[in-house]
């Protein structure tokens, strides 16, 4: 079932299906809830699955110049209230992981567990901060298509680009449908987000971090540093994935997520 709610600063599109304990799926930057279609099909026989178009993405309209991760987390809580979910597992991909961490900081009692899927609790490096500012300027100058062409192939492991050429085109189409103001708002929100390693350090719920060994966005050394820092968390490495394991290794990611949920 697809639904829609109106909030003072945005309107939110969501989809809910299945029966059982609740799982919330949060997509990444330049994505929408449709990226979860295959995973939802694999989960909904045992779980209630809620996926949300985050503000400024998909069908969720937000015109804020800065869409903070905390604001997105509050939007997730608003949808949860609407569909009467009180306790959930959250799985956040990339930017969705940043939102998940903000949610965990603000609503820890609502969580059964947190899974960061190709995401980190670190704040942006100076290099990444500068890259986001450059992307904001590019979009403001009418360069969204260049942004899409530059960013989307980089999400996949280089050796997987030919194999998943159709999926690359599909994700590009989703990215093109993201509004300019939504892109700018999300970029501003991500570059302003704080370090949230303390959320994992002090979590009283299970935390799983999933990384691809060929991720162009999260260097393997960064992932290994987080594994060493957060010994209470479960860390999983996928041997044949970049940043998009739910496409690059769908069977393996389903096994890992089912393990996390049980």
Secondary structure, 3 states (H helix, E strand, C coil): CEEEEECCCEEEEEEEEECCEEEEEECCCCCCHHHHHHHHHHHCCCEEEEEECCCCCCCCCECCCCCCHHHHHHHHHHHHHHCCCCCEEEEEECHHHHHHHHHHHHCHHHEEEEEEECCCCCCCCHHHHHHHHHHHHHHHCCCHHHHHHHHCHHHCCHHHCCCCHHHHHHHHHHHHCCCHHHHHHHHHHHHCCCCCHHHHHCCCCEEEEEEECCCCCCCHHHHHHHHHHCCCCEEEEECCCCCCHHHHCHHHHHHHHHHHHC
